[in-house]
């Protein structure tokens, strides 16, 4: 019975793709690999190999180097271009020319096994390649987790300021390029400093977490929510006009007030919001700062009008501004 390294998952957890235009040769190799306990996929053409590689989770490719049409060298380059993660490729070949082996390595091959294939050597090489596959995959997953963490606000689980700064310009560019509308809504929790001062920062963190949950659960599938910092949050609503975004913002605002009752039962906790859209403020070029500034200005108006409301940038007029001119509340509160 074959002995496998203890740090490798069981053979049945790995799928090996065998690529050979000769059905007899492919069946022979497949038989040996299956006896070792691995799952096997077989392809007799480069087209079939690409389909199987793209459709499933292939952990190792055993490939004949000499095939008609697209040979193993060209096919390896195609597989590398499609790979979502590192997948070892081993050539099965009778070629002994060092230049052919160099060509294979340049194309992306990891190893060579001479034909006719010795079952013991095949087992050893498969184990070595899969160990590299397992270690590399673990490293890739860790790198991806760290990358996600760098773009996530720890307290709320929403995207952080870095994520917003990277994604917002792309959304604006996309909207302008395809003549689509894009709305942005800035939320600011009312009197948040008072919450921290009277009830402590732990309670303040709970309020921020509530806002994060409300946004995460309440936004539509096409929307994106972020915590910009402090008590300020932002919602991106692609292909959405200002009034439709206001409807979403008002629902979220009311959801937040109700959800905060469990944190501060004796004191209502509210949020103000400002909405602006590309079409609403007349932006015809990719101007992320201008759009964000329009939403921020609308948020300021919501604060001056008494808080706990949503104001659309294009909806404000001189009369409304005059009505609010005597207000003394500050923008950040």
ABEGO torsion letter per residue (X at the ends): XBBBBAABBBAAABBBBBBBABAAAAAAAAAAAAAAGBBBBBBABAAAAAAAAAABBBABBBBBABBBEBBAAAAAAAAAAABABBBBBBBBBABABAAAAAAAAAAGBABBBBOBBBAAAAAAAAAAAAAAAAAAAAAAAAAAAAAAAAABBAAAGBBBAAAAAAAAAAAAAAAAAAGBBBBBBBBBBBGAAAAAAAAEAAAAAAAAAAAAAAAAAABBAABBBBBAEEABBBBBBBGBBAAAAAAAAAAAAAAAAAAAAAABAABBBBBBBBBBBAAAAGBABBBAAAAAAAAAAAAAAAAAAGEGBBBBAAABBAAAAAAAAABABBAAX
